[in-house]
Amino acid sequence: MTESLLDKASDYAFARLKETGGDVSRLPVPLQTVAVIYSAQGVIDNGGIEYFYESDFDGTPEYSIFVNAYRRIGAESAAACIEESAAMFPFGQPHLHEAKRQQWLDEVRDDENHTFVKLSRKICGDQAVFLKLAEYVGAKRDAFKSV
C-alpha cells in the first residue's frame, strides 16, 4: 500500500464530503471512515488530543463517530484514547459545548500527571493509525472508485 493511494483515497473522500455539504453521515462508511480519521488524526498530530477538542467539527458529531472509525480500521489504542478522554469531561455531551471544553482543557492541559495529558501523548504521532488506515483503504478499494 503506497502513501499515494491513501492520499488519493483521502482526496476522493473529501471531494464526496464536499458534495454532501460537509455531512459525513451521508457518506458510505469507507469514505466516512477515511474523512473522519484524516480530519481527527491530522489535528491530533499537530498538537495533541487537546487540539481535537478545542474546536467543533462540521455538524458537531458525537465523539463516538471518531471512536467507531478508529475501531473500524483496527486502531484500538487510538480509539480508546478518544473514548477515555471524551468521558473525562465533567459534563454531558461535550461535543456540543465548546466553551465548557475549553475551560476544562485549560484546567488540565499543563498537569503532566493527569490521565488526559498521558492519553494525548499516547495518540499524538501514533504512526499505526495511518498504516492501519492504508490497510483499510486497500481492503475497501472498490469504495474509492477513482483511486
Secondary structure by P-SEA (a helix, b strand, c coil): ccaaaaaaaaaaaaaaaaaaccccccccaaaaaaaaaaaaaaaaaaccccccccccccccccaaaaaaaaaaacaaaaaaaaaaaaaccccccccccaaaaaaaaaacccccccaaaaaaaaacccaaaaaaaaaaaaaaccccccc
